[in-house]
Amino acid sequence: NSWEQYAKGGMTVSESVREREEQRLAAAAAARRQLESLRGKVGADFDKHVARGEEEHLRSTRRRALGGGSGAEERVTVRQAAAVGAQAGRTGIIERSLEPIVDEELEYMLFWTEVTMQFRERWGVMVDDLGVEFTRLLDNPCGANDLACGIKQTATKAEFAKLDRDQNGVLTRLEYEQQYTTARQAYDTGFATGKTFDTIVGGGNSSSGMTATQWAEHFTGAQELIDATVKDPLSQTFWTVCSVNGTGSRIVPSGNASKDQTRAVWEPWTQFDQRAGDGRLTRAIMGLDDSDNNLFILNILVRHRKTGEYAAYKPHVIQRKTPVYVPKEMGSTDYDMIIGVCTAFGVIMGVLIFALIFTRNKRLRPKLIIKRPGKASKPALASHSAAT
């Protein structure tokens, strides 16, 4: 529980360690009482079995704690875990519960896995203005085109269509109560706290039913429908230690998810950044694909270097929205520059056109050359006439 609360941001590292230690001490006291009751039932061989189980448990713990290795080496099946637990006996549990948790003995590693195809298959695709298909965004207004709806909006529409059995666009009280019975409404009405079918529709007009617009405005169950895509134990269990360690991709200390996983190492909390105020550990993640509104699950494993225990945080679903080109808004300086360039271009073109017209209109004119005739020569005109 302390790990889950810490993941929610309600506790610092020191507070989490202190509460975890208190819980362990309480569990140790209860285990001691059970040990005493078991000792009388098993008899003289009880101590021998406990010592053997403790020895086997410590040997397996050292094997896991040394070297770290790859995910395949650290993976523990349910059957193996049950066998080790049975051999360890109560004494091993008590000793591990009494082991104080110190921040310096905890190591962390980040993991990620992609779930884009699961969301595509479950929620379909959206189409942009150019007709290109992308995975739906988690939250995006529909506008005038349903093909632009996000997953949250699509889930809301789908739930209304499922409840509206006669498909007339109006949800009656009878149709609503077939899904949200009186017993269920005691803890879940499908709407925000304090909202009911009557308060939304209006007490006097409840017989007329609820419209799709009213449903979309007040329905709050879409997030649970989205979570079901991620938390389906038949396809994804990224909130367990085995699943995270066995199926997740490791992130290197630089935070680049595209780097070689073999370079990932377990790191102490001092290697992470801390957010001011609440002391939560942070790390920037980069290198995730964003070509198709890709969706990823991120999670963190923490292990105790002495006891070899592992714990998983709460998984976080993130979406890398595909970037869309948006022209930069122009200011007065940009407009002045455009006007200047256009003016210069116009002047140059005008000069070239004027030069071209002047050159084509300039023709060669005939020249009349008058020569004074000599004594022995004849006039050119007369000679020409005689020849003709």
BAKEMAR-942904 format. One line per field, with one value per residue (C-alpha): x, y, z; residue number from 1; residue in three letters. Coordinates in steps of 0.5 Angstrom, whole numbers. Layout:
BEGIN
xx = (X,...) .
yy = (Y,...) .
zz = (Z,...) .
num = (NUM,...) .
residuo = (ALA,...) .
***
This chain:
BEGIN
xx = (0,6,9,2,1,8,6,0,5,2,9,16,21,22,15,14,20,17,10,13,17,11,7,13,13,6,6,12,9,3,8,11,4,3,10,8,2,5,11,6,2,9,13,20,22,19,26,29,24,25,32,32,27,31,37,34,31,37,41,36,36,43,43,38,41,48,49,42,43,37,30,30,35,31,24,21,15,9,11,18,16,11,16,21,16,14,21,23,18,16,23,25,19,20,27,26,20,25,30,30,29,34,33,41,39,33,35,30,29,24,20,16,11,7,0,-2,-5,-9,-12,-13,-17,-21,-23,-21,-18,-19,-18,-15,-17,-12,-16,-10,-12,-9,-10,-15,-13,-15,-19,-21,-27,-31,-33,-38,-34,-35,-28,-24,-27,-22,-23,-26,-31,-32,-33,-38,-42,-42,-44,-50,-52,-52,-56,-61,-64,-70,-64,-69,-63,-67,-65,-71,-71,-73,-67,-62,-64,-63,-56,-55,-60,-62,-57,-51,-54,-52,-45,-44,-49,-45,-45,-41,-42,-48,-51,-57,-62,-67,-62,-60,-66,-70,-75,-81,-79,-75,-81,-78,-71,-64,-61,-55,-52,-54,-51,-44,-44,-45,-42,-36,-35,-31,-25,-26,-28,-21,-18,-21,-17,-10,-12,-15,-11,-12,-7,-4,-1,4,2,6,13,13,10,14,21,19,15,17,23,28,30,37,40,39,32,33,28,31,38,40,37,43,46,40,42,39,40,39,34,40,41,34,31,27,21,21,15,14,20,18,23,23,26,25,23,25,26,19,15,10,8,1,-1,3,1,5,5,11,12,18,21,24,28,32,39,40,33,32,25,22,16,12,9,2,3,2,-1,2,1,6,1,3,6,2,5,2,4,7,3,6,8,9,16,14,9,14,20,15,13,20,22,16,17,24,22,17,22,27,22,19,27,27,21,22,29,26,21,26,31,26,23,30,31,36,35,37,43,44,51,53,59,62,63,70,72,72,67,59,53,51,44,45,49,44,39,43,44,37) .
yy = (0,5,4,5,12,14,13,18,23,23,21,23,18,18,18,12,8,9,7,1,-1,0,-5,-10,-10,-11,-17,-20,-20,-23,-28,-30,-31,-36,-39,-41,-44,-48,-51,-55,-58,-60,-63,-64,-63,-56,-53,-57,-56,-48,-48,-52,-47,-41,-44,-45,-38,-34,-38,-36,-29,-28,-31,-26,-20,-21,-19,-17,-20,-19,-19,-27,-28,-24,-27,-32,-36,-37,-44,-42,-37,-41,-47,-42,-39,-46,-47,-41,-42,-37,-35,-32,-28,-25,-24,-20,-16,-14,-11,-4,0,5,9,8,0,1,1,3,2,5,0,2,-2,0,-1,3,-3,-5,2,2,-5,-3,4,5,11,18,22,29,34,31,24,21,16,16,12,16,21,20,26,30,34,31,38,37,30,24,22,27,24,22,16,19,22,15,11,16,16,8,7,12,8,1,4,7,0,3,8,14,19,19,15,14,12,5,4,8,3,-3,-2,3,-1,2,-2,0,7,7,7,9,13,14,21,26,26,29,28,23,22,26,32,32,31,35,32,34,32,26,22,25,22,24,27,25,32,32,25,27,33,29,22,20,13,14,13,6,4,6,3,-3,-3,-3,-7,-13,-19,-23,-19,-14,-14,-9,-7,-14,-15,-21,-17,-11,-15,-20,-16,-9,-5,-2,5,7,12,18,17,15,10,8,6,-1,-4,-8,-1,0,-1,-1,6,9,15,20,19,22,29,31,35,41,41,34,31,26,23,25,23,26,21,21,17,14,14,19,17,15,18,12,10,7,5,7,3,3,-3,-2,-7,-8,-10,-14,-18,-18,-16,-13,-8,-5,2,4,4,10,11,16,18,22,26,26,33,37,43,49,56,61,67,73,80,87,86,79,83,89,84,81,88,90,83,84,91,90,84,88,94,89,85,92,94,88,88,95,93,88,92,97,92,89,96,99,97,98,104,105,110,114,115,121,121,126,123,124,125,118,116,116,117,111,112,113,107,103,105,103,96,96) .
zz = (0,2,-5,-9,-4,-6,-13,-12,-10,-3,1,0,0,8,10,5,8,15,14,10,16,21,17,17,24,25,20,24,31,28,24,31,34,28,29,36,35,29,33,38,32,28,34,34,27,26,28,23,17,19,18,12,9,11,8,1,1,3,-3,-8,-5,-6,-13,-15,-11,-15,-22,-23,-30,-36,-35,-37,-31,-26,-28,-23,-25,-20,-19,-17,-12,-9,-8,-5,0,2,3,7,12,17,20,13,13,20,19,12,15,21,16,16,9,8,2,0,-1,-6,-13,-19,-26,-31,-36,-42,-47,-53,-53,-60,-63,-57,-57,-65,-65,-59,-61,-68,-72,-73,-80,-80,-85,-91,-90,-86,-81,-74,-68,-64,-59,-51,-51,-57,-59,-64,-67,-73,-75,-71,-75,-71,-64,-58,-55,-49,-53,-57,-51,-48,-55,-55,-48,-50,-56,-52,-47,-52,-54,-58,-62,-62,-59,-52,-46,-42,-34,-36,-40,-36,-30,-34,-33,-27,-22,-16,-12,-17,-16,-9,-11,-18,-22,-28,-27,-22,-15,-13,-20,-22,-27,-24,-23,-30,-34,-29,-24,-27,-34,-32,-36,-43,-42,-43,-49,-52,-51,-43,-43,-46,-41,-35,-36,-32,-34,-40,-36,-33,-40,-43,-37,-39,-45,-41,-35,-39,-35,-41,-45,-41,-33,-33,-26,-23,-22,-27,-33,-32,-32,-37,-42,-41,-45,-40,-41,-40,-35,-40,-41,-48,-50,-57,-54,-53,-47,-45,-43,-37,-30,-23,-20,-13,-12,-12,-20,-21,-21,-15,-16,-11,-6,-5,-7,-12,-17,-24,-30,-37,-43,-50,-56,-56,-63,-65,-72,-70,-64,-61,-54,-48,-41,-37,-30,-25,-21,-15,-11,-5,-5,1,1,-6,-6,-12,-12,-18,-18,-21,-29,-33,-40,-44,-51,-56,-60,-68,-69,-74,-78,-76,-80,-76,-74,-78,-75,-77,-79,-83,-87,-88,-91,-95,-98,-99,-103,-107,-109,-111,-115,-119,-120,-123,-127,-130,-132,-135,-139,-141,-144,-148,-151,-153,-156,-160,-163,-165,-172,-177,-182,-189,-190,-196,-198,-203,-207,-211,-218,-221,-228,-231,-227,-229,-225,-221,-222,-230,-230,-226,-231,-237,-235,-233) .
num = (1,2,3,4,5,6,7,8,9,10,11,12,13,14,15,16,17,18,19,20,21,22,23,24,25,26,27,28,29,30,31,32,33,34,35,36,37,38,39,40,41,42,43,44,45,46,47,48,49,50,51,52,53,54,55,56,57,58,59,60,61,62,63,64,65,66,67,68,69,70,71,72,73,74,75,76,77,78,79,80,81,82,83,84,85,86,87,88,89,90,91,92,93,94,95,96,97,98,99,100,101,102,103,104,105,106,107,108,109,110,111,112,113,114,115,116,117,118,119,120,121,122,123,124,125,126,127,128,129,130,131,132,133,134,135,136,137,138,139,140,141,142,143,144,145,146,147,148,149,150,151,152,153,154,155,156,157,158,159,160,161,162,163,164,165,166,167,168,169,170,171,172,173,174,175,176,177,178,179,180,181,182,183,184,185,186,187,188,189,190,191,192,193,194,195,196,197,198,199,200,201,202,203,204,205,206,207,208,209,210,211,212,213,214,215,216,217,218,219,220,221,222,223,224,225,226,227,228,229,230,231,232,233,234,235,236,237,238,239,240,241,242,243,244,245,246,247,248,249,250,251,252,253,254,255,256,257,258,259,260,261,262,263,264,265,266,267,268,269,270,271,272,273,274,275,276,277,278,279,280,281,282,283,284,285,286,287,288,289,290,291,292,293,294,295,296,297,298,299,300,301,302,303,304,305,306,307,308,309,310,311,312,313,314,315,316,317,318,319,320,321,322,323,324,325,326,327,328,329,330,331,332,333,334,335,336,337,338,339,340,341,342,343,344,345,346,347,348,349,350,351,352,353,354,355,356,357,358,359,360,361,362,363,364,365,366,367,368,369,370,371,372,373,374,375,376,377,378,379,380,381,382,383,384,385,386,387,388) .
residuo = (ASN,SER,TRP,GLU,GLN,TYR,ALA,LYS,GLY,GLY,MET,THR,VAL,SER,GLU,SER,VAL,ARG,GLU,ARG,GLU,GLU,GLN,ARG,LEU,ALA,ALA,ALA,ALA,ALA,ALA,ARG,ARG,GLN,LEU,GLU,SER,LEU,ARG,GLY,LYS,VAL,GLY,ALA,ASP,PHE,ASP,LYS,HIS,VAL,ALA,ARG,GLY,GLU,GLU,GLU,HIS,LEU,ARG,SER,THR,ARG,ARG,ARG,ALA,LEU,GLY,GLY,GLY,SER,GLY,ALA,GLU,GLU,ARG,VAL,THR,VAL,ARG,GLN,ALA,ALA,ALA,VAL,GLY,ALA,GLN,ALA,GLY,ARG,THR,GLY,ILE,ILE,GLU,ARG,SER,LEU,GLU,PRO,ILE,VAL,ASP,GLU,GLU,LEU,GLU,TYR,MET,LEU,PHE,TRP,THR,GLU,VAL,THR,MET,GLN,PHE,ARG,GLU,ARG,TRP,GLY,VAL,MET,VAL,ASP,ASP,LEU,GLY,VAL,GLU,PHE,THR,ARG,LEU,LEU,ASP,ASN,PRO,CYS,GLY,ALA,ASN,ASP,LEU,ALA,CYS,GLY,ILE,LYS,GLN,THR,ALA,THR,LYS,ALA,GLU,PHE,ALA,LYS,LEU,ASP,ARG,ASP,GLN,ASN,GLY,VAL,LEU,THR,ARG,LEU,GLU,TYR,GLU,GLN,GLN,TYR,THR,THR,ALA,ARG,GLN,ALA,TYR,ASP,THR,GLY,PHE,ALA,THR,GLY,LYS,THR,PHE,ASP,THR,ILE,VAL,GLY,GLY,GLY,ASN,SER,SER,SER,GLY,MET,THR,ALA,THR,GLN,TRP,ALA,GLU,HIS,PHE,THR,GLY,ALA,GLN,GLU,LEU,ILE,ASP,ALA,THR,VAL,LYS,ASP,PRO,LEU,SER,GLN,THR,PHE,TRP,THR,VAL,CYS,SER,VAL,ASN,GLY,THR,GLY,SER,ARG,ILE,VAL,PRO,SER,GLY,ASN,ALA,SER,LYS,ASP,GLN,THR,ARG,ALA,VAL,TRP,GLU,PRO,TRP,THR,GLN,PHE,ASP,GLN,ARG,ALA,GLY,ASP,GLY,ARG,LEU,THR,ARG,ALA,ILE,MET,GLY,LEU,ASP,ASP,SER,ASP,ASN,ASN,LEU,PHE,ILE,LEU,ASN,ILE,LEU,VAL,ARG,HIS,ARG,LYS,THR,GLY,GLU,TYR,ALA,ALA,TYR,LYS,PRO,HIS,VAL,ILE,GLN,ARG,LYS,THR,PRO,VAL,TYR,VAL,PRO,LYS,GLU,MET,GLY,SER,THR,ASP,TYR,ASP,MET,ILE,ILE,GLY,VAL,CYS,THR,ALA,PHE,GLY,VAL,ILE,MET,GLY,VAL,LEU,ILE,PHE,ALA,LEU,ILE,PHE,THR,ARG,ASN,LYS,ARG,LEU,ARG,PRO,LYS,LEU,ILE,ILE,LYS,ARG,PRO,GLY,LYS,ALA,SER,LYS,PRO,ALA,LEU,ALA,SER,HIS,SER,ALA,ALA,THR) .
***
